[in-house]
Each structure stands twice: as structure tokens, then as C-alpha cells.
Amino acid sequence: MQTAGVAMASVSCVMFLLSMLLALLHWLLKQRETGKQSAPPCISGWIPWIRASIRFGKAPLEFIEQARAQYGAVFTVVAAGKRLTFITEEEDFEIFFKSKDVDFQEAVQEAVWRTASISRKNFYKTHTPVHDMLKARLAPPRLHLFSANLYNEFCERLLYLGAKGVDNLYDLIWHSMYPAVVNNLFGRDICLTNRCTFREMEKHFQKFDRDFEFGSQLPEFLLRDWSKSKHWLLSLFGSIVSNAAKLKPADDHSKTLFQHLLDTLNGNSTANYSLLLLWASQANALPITFWTLAFIISNPFVYQTVMKELGSVMDDKGNKKIRLKESDLQKLPYLKCCILEAIRLRAPGVICRKVMQPLKIKNYIVPSGDMLMLSIYWAHRNPKRFPDPEKFIPERWKKADIEKRAFLDGFLAFGGGRYQCPGRWFALLEIQMFAALILHKYEFTLLDPVPKESPLHLVGTQQPAAPCRVEYKFR
């Protein structure tokens, strides 16, 4: 028996080594074939999916810029067995957004499956209708349907801060904005009425959001805590969906965005898309609100200018409740400039498309199957578009036609093409409204320097690398 066991182990070892050699041979042949087609320079190693992954994973944003300086405007990274081809010059961005040979849905489908358990079949059946519904419901002419309720929710949450206190600015924003936006988009009566369950939901969502980027790429067994929170949230949304069916209003304008989502899905992956709606509504808006407030408070001139503008619109004392309407926000252009500048500086690390047919970029042919990557973070540091790109300069946005919702040339934070971010106008509304209310109500003093952005993230808005405590008190 022992001899047989040794023999089986030897066979297993040989089979493993054989599979590794075959995989390596396949990669080498693919490299040779793409080389014949003048593929972009490739960053790899003898065991490329290990070596490049380690270098890329340590500090991906720095890696991208260093690779651009060393290899040129177009280069390929082989990481974790995937070919990621980066384009870094603005003249090639139109190919990324408009070429028929690249596909957004193919690029994100696997990540959607890993994070929300939406099957490939259901994703292709439902993604476009859901996107188009969100785009229509969150369009500028419809924002007034959200603004009054959102204002009331924000005012209620700010009451919990009291007259004064000390807190980490990110935590303060999270605990104020998260429940307000959830209630606004999902509905108080529909989502959760039990306070303990709501707090538990918030705890699980924080875990889900914190490791979302890893969850979109790695098997769940490697992320047990994240997986536990994901499935807890999916189970919760299963119950919420059932409750929502009993509270369906007849009036179309009385429905929450969540109810419109359920109508669009018609029973297909409802709990799963509900989880994605929750993540999409929080994951970028909350950190951008943090960066906006941190940049404003840390710059005396900007802080003074913002407060002067707020005073011209909100002339009551900060500790008195005032009515802030959507039309009032249009009278706060400098605050909007601050938000857009914060977005520019802390934009997502990369966005991607999948190459469906061999694609010519400059003098290279990018092979089908590659992920085509565009770093918005570095695109926003192009000095030709944004002089002094590392500086927070809200005044640069005076050149944009903000009233007509036209951004500066070179600003790509909301993506582009067929599937541009459908919630961008709502996001700007909620951030501007919350920033206006909290700055009008409280005077802030920074107790820590504004932290740098974390070097670890490519997906979504950049996160702060360290805490940032503030002292606040009634104005």
C-alpha cells in the first residue's frame, strides 16, 4: 500500500509539472505569435504571472508610470496570467472609447460574476436595460425627484454629530452619507426599519467595499471574510426584494430608484443587482466627498472662498435648519469646481475594455483577448491639459461650462462611450449638497495633515492612505 501511495504521489507530481510546462509553452507560443505582429513591448519574466504580478501588485499606479517611462506610450503587462495592454497618450484614447473592436461588457463580466454572482447569461440579458434605466432616471431633468428627500435625510443624519466633536473625517462622512443615500435610493420603508439590522448591514457593506477590488479578481476561498459579507448582503437583499413587492406604489414618480430597478429586471438577479446598486451609489461618492472636504479645509484661501459663496446662498446661521433646493446648488459654482478638482486628482486608477479583434494602436497590433487599459489617474496628470497637475486648483474649472454640464477637455473620470457612468449627475448632486450643508453648519479644523492616496488601488476612486482627524463645532 505504501509503495502504491508513493507511486500515486509521483504520478501526481509529474502531471503537475507537465501541466506547468504546457502552460508555459502555450504562453511562449503566444508571445512568439504576437511578436510577429509587432505587439507592444511586454513586461514579464521567466514565470511572468508570478514576477509581474508581485511588482504590479505592490504599487500599481507607480508601476504604470514607471513602465510608461521605460517602455513608451503602449506596453503590455502579464500579471496573474492575464495580458493587460496600457495606452497612455491622449491621441489613442478615442480608440479605447469608440473602437468597435473593444468591448466594455466583456471586460467587466467576470468581475460582476465574482462580486455579485450574476451569471454571464443574466448579465448580457439585463446589463444594457439596467444601464439605460439608470441613465434615464438619474438624468439632470429628473434630479429634483431625489433632491428634497436627500436634503431631509442629510439634515437628519447631521443631527447625530451634535454641537461639536472630534472624528476621523472619512468616518464622519461615511456615517452621515451612507444611511442617507441608502434611504433615498432604496426607501426607508422598503429597505430596513430595524436599527440593529441596518447597523449590521453597514458593517458587512464596509467589508464588502473595502475588499471589492480583490473580490473582483480572486476566488472567494481566498477572501473568506469578504465572501461572508457578500453572501450576507445577498441574502438580506433577497428579503428586501420580497418586501418591496408588497409596497409597490402605483404612481411612477413615487417609486424609488430601487423599485424602478426591480421593474426593469422583472425577476432576473434582483438581489444581485440590488447589491451592485448599493455599491455603485457609495463606493466613489463617499471618498470623493472626503477628498473634497479635506482639500477645502486644508487650504485657507479655498475655505474662505467656499464659505463666502455659501453665505451668499445660505444666509441663516449654521445651526438653524434651512431649505436647500437643487436650484440653490446651481448658485454654488465654486464649490462644484472644488468637487470636480477633487475628482480629477483622485480619479480611478484604470478603466478597461476587452480587445475582441486585433487592434492597431500606433505601430503595434494588440492581440484579441488582451485587456485594454486606460489610466484615468495618470491621464488627469497631463500637464498639457492640467498645468501644475498635482496641485488642487479649483479655479482651473472656471474654463468649463459647468451650467451646461460640460467638463474640461481631458477629464475622463466618468468614462465614455456607450456605457458612460449613468449616475454621474446624481453623484455630483449628493456630494455638493452634503458638502454645502456640513460646511455651512460646522466650522472645521484639521488635526492631521491631508493623507496621500493609497498606492494599492486601481478600481474606483483613490482611498486615503491614513486617517485624517478633524475638530468641528457649530458655526
N, C-alpha and C positions, 0 to 999 in steps of 0.2 A: 504493500500500500504506500509506503514511504517513497519507494522508487517511482511509482506511478505519479505521486504528487510532485516529485521533483521534475519528472518529465513534463507534466502539465504546466508547471511554472516556467520551464524552459521554452515550451511552445508559446506560451503567452508573451514571454519576453521577446521572442523572435518576431511574433506577429506585431507587437507594439513598435519595435524598431523598423519593421518593414513598412508599417503604415506611416511612420515619420519620414522614412526615406522617400516613399511615394509622394507624400505631401510636398516635400522639399523639391523633388523632381518636377512636380506639377508647377510649382512656383517659378523654378528656374526656366522651364519651357515658356511659361507665360511672359517672363521677363525678356527672354530672347525674342519672342514674337513681337512684343510691344516695342522692343529695341529696333526691330526692322522698320517699324512705323514711325520712328523718331518720337518716341514717347518722352514726356517730361523727365528731367533728372529725378532719380528715385533715391530716397533716404532709407536705407535698410541696413542689413548686416548678414553675417553667415546664418544666424537664426533670426530673421528680420522681425517676426511677430513678437519676439521677446525683447530684443535690443531696442528697437524703435519705440515700442510701447512704453518701456521704462523711461526713456528720455522724453517722450512726448507727454507722459502722464505726470511727470514731476512738476512741470510748469508749462502747460500747453501754449499759452499766449506768448510767452518769451520764446518758446521753441519755434513758433510760426515766424516771428520776426527775424530770428537768427537764421532760419532756413532761407527766408527770402533774401537776406543779405548775402548768403553764401551761394545759393543755387539760382537765384534770379526770380523773375515775376511769376513763373509757373513751376511747381515742383510737386512731387508725389511722396507721401509718407506711407510706408507699410506698417500698420500698427494693429496688433491683435488679429492678424490675418486679413485685414481689410486694406484696400488701396484708397487713400484719401488724397485727391489731387487739389491743390490750393491754387487759386488765382488771386493776385494781389494788386493788379493795376486796374484803374477805373475804366480804361478803354475796353476791358474784357467783361465787365460786369453785365453789359447788355446781353451777352451770350448766356450768362447764368440765368437771367430773369426771362428771356424771351425765346431762347432756342427751343425748337420742337424736339430736339434730341436729348433733352434732360427732363426729368420728371420729379416733381415735389412729392407726390403721394408715394411713389416707390421709395423715395429716400426716407420717409418717416414711418412707413407702415410697420416695420419691425419694432421700432421704438414704441409705437402706440400699442402693439400687442403686448410688449413686455410691461408697460406701465399701467395699462388699463384692461388688459385681457380681451381686447376687441379682435376678433378673428379677421384674417385677411379678407374673406368673403364679405363679412358685415362692414368692414372698413370701406371697401370700394363701393358698397351699396349705399352707404349713409354719409360718408365724409363730405361730399360736394353739397348735398341738400342741407346738411347742418351748417356748413360754412356760409352758404348763401343766406340761410335764415338769420344767422348771427350778424352778417354784414348788413342785412336789411333792417333788423330790429335795433341795432346799435348805431345806425346812421345818424348824422347830425340832426336831421329834422325830427327824429324821434327821441332825442335825449331828454326832452322835457318830461317824458313819461317816467323817467327814473330820478330826475334831479330833486324833486320835492321830497320824496321818500328818503333818498340818500342823505339829504340835508338833515332831516329829522333823526335818522339813525346816527349820523356823526355827532350831532349835538348831544344825544343821549349817552353815547359812549364817552364823550369828553367829560361828562359829569363825574365819571369814576376817577378821574385824575385828581379831583379835589382842588383846593386853592393853591397848593404848592407841593413840591416834591423833588426827588432825585431819582433818575431812572436811566437805564440804557436806552438811548434814543430809538434803536431798532425795535426793542421790546415794547416801548411805549406806543410806537406806531402800529406794531403788529396787533396788540391787544385792543387798540381803538378801531383800526380799519377792518380787520378780519371779520368780526361779527357783524359790523355794519353792512359790509358788502355782501356777505352771505345772506343776511335778511333781505337786502334789497333785490338781489337777483333770484333767490330761491323762494322767498316769502316766509315770514315769521310762522304763520300757522301751518305751512306746509313742511318746512324744514325740521325744526326742533323746538319744542316748547319746554322740554326738561332741561334745566340749567346744568345738571351734572353730566348729562349725555352730551350737551353742547361743549362743555369743557373737555370731555374725553375725546370728542371729535376733533377739537382744536389740537389736542396733544398728538393724536395719531396723524393729523394732517401735517403738523410740523415735521414729524419724522419722514413722512412721505415726500414732502417738498425738499427737505434737506438732502436726501439721497436720490432724488428723482433722476439726476444725470447718470448716476451709477446704475440705477434700476433700469434705465432705458437701454443699457448696453450689456449688462451682466445677468447670468442665470440667477433666479431667485434664491437658490440654496446658498449662494454666497452672501446674501443680504437678508438674513433671517428676520431681523427687527423691522427692516423696511417692508419685507414681504408680509409680515404680520399686520402692520398698519394698513398696507394696501388692501388686504382682504377684509380687514375690519371695516374699512371705509366702503368697500363694495357691498358688503352685507348691509351696512347702515343705509346706503342709498337704495338698496333693494326694498327696504321697508318704507323709505321716504317716497319712492315712486308709487308704491301701493297706496299710501295715504293721499298722494296728490291726485290720484284718480277719483277720490271721493269729494274733492274740493275744487272741482273744475268749474271756473266761472263761465257764464255764457257770453259775457262781453269780452271781445278780443282785447280791448285796451286795458282791461282789468287783470289780464294774465301776467304772471311773472315771466322773465326770460326762461326760467326753468320749465314752466308749463308749455311755452312755445317749443322748447327743445323736445319735450315728450311728444307733442303733437307731430313734430317733424319725423321723429324716429318711429312712431307707430309701433312700439313694442320691440324694436330691434336694439339690443345692447343699451337699454335705457340707464341702468345703474352705472355702466361703464362710462358712457358719455357724460353722465352727471358728475362723476369723479374728475373727468378731464375739464369740464366747465369750472368746477371749483378750483382746480389747479391753475387754469388759464387766467382766472379772474384775480388771483392772488400773487402768483409766483414772480411777476415782473413789476406790478404796480406798487407792492409794498417796499421792495428795496429801492425803487426809484424815488418814492416818497422820502425814504431815509436819506438818500444822497441829496435830494433837492433841499431838504431842511438843513442837513449838515453843511452843505456848501453855503447856503444863505446865512446861517447863524455864524459861521466862521469868518465871514467877510463883512466887516463893519459897514463899508460903503453900500454893498448889495443889501444888507439887512436894513439899513436906513432907507434905502430907495424903495424896497418892498413895503416897509411899514408906512411910508408916506403915501404910496399908492393905495394900500388897504384903507388908510384913514380917509381917503377921498371918496371911497365907496361905502365903507362900514364905519359910520361916524359915531356909533354908540360906544360906550366903554366896553372893554373886552369881556368883563364878567356878566354882561347883560345879553340875553338871547336876542339875536336879530335875525331877520329873514334874509337869507342869501339865495337869490334866484340864479338860474342859468344865465340870464341876461346880464346880471351883475358881474359874472366871471369874465364876460367879454370886455369889461371895463378895467380888467387887471392884466394888461398885456405884458408888463414887465415880469410879473410872477410866472406867466406862461413861458416867457423867454428863459427864466431860471429852470423851469421843468425840462424844457427841450435841451438846454445845455447840459443838464444832469444826465439826461438820456444819451446825449451824444458821447459824453465821457465814460459812461458805464454801460454801453450797449452790449448785446450778446457777443460772445467770442466768435462764434461761427454760425452760419446757416448753410444748408446743404441741398443738393439736388442729386439724383442718380442719373448717370450717363447711360442712355438707352441705345445709342448708336455712336460709333466712333466720331469723336468731336474735334474739329480743328480749332486750336487756340494758339495764336501767334504761329510759330513754325513747328508746333507739336501736334501730335494726334493723341488725344486722351481716349483710351480704350473703353468700350462698353463695359458696364459693371462697376467702374470707378464711382466713388462718391465725389462729386464736385463741391469744393468747399470755398466759401467766401467769408472772410473775417470782417464783420462789421466793426468790431472793436478797432482794428487797425485801419480800416477804410476811413473811420472818423478821425484819424490822426494824420490825414493827408494835409500837409501844410499849404498846399496849393488851394485847397478848399477851405481849410480852417487854420488861419495863421495862429501861431502860438497854440498848437493843438492841445497841449497838456494843461493849459490854463482854463479856469472856469470864467468865461466871459459872456454873460447873458446878453450884453449889448450887440454881439455879432448877429443875433436873431432879429434885430430891427430891420435887417435887409430882407427878411422873409415876409410874405404877405399872410400873417397869422390869421387875420379876419377871414380870409378866403381859404384858410387851411392849406396853404402852400408852404412847404418846408424849404430849407436851404438846399441848393444843389450839393449832392454828395452825401446827404443824410439818408441812411438806409435802415434805421432802427426798426421800422415796421415791415421790412421785407419789400417784396414787389411781385409783379406778375399776377397770375390768376388767383393765387391763394395768399394774397397780402393779408396781414393781420386784420381780422374783421372787427376786433374790439378796440382798435386804437383810439377812436374818438371818445368812447366811454372811459377808457383808461385815463386819458388826459383830463376829462371832466372830474373823475373821482379824486385824482391827485391834486388838481388845482383847488377843488372845493375843500378838501381836508386841510391842505396847507394854509389856505386863507383863513379857515375857522380857527385852527390851533395857533397860528401866529397872531391873530387878532385877539385871541383870548389870553394867551400866555406870553410872558417875557422869558426868553431862554438865555442861558449862559452855558457854554461848553466847559466841561470839566476835564475832558480828554481831547487830544488832537484828533482831527478827522482821520480815520484809518485809511490805509491803502486798500485797494480792491484785492480780493483773494486771487492768487495766481492759478488756482486749480480748476476754474470753471470755464467751460465753453458754451454750455447750454443756458440760455436765458440771461437776464440782467446780472451784472457782476455783484457779488456779495461782499460785504465788508470783511476785512481780514482780522479785525479786532473790535472789541466793544467801544462804544462812544457814549460816555455818560453825560447827561445834561442836568442842570438845575433849572426848574421852571416855577413861576409864580404868576398869579393874576396880574394883568396889566392894570 
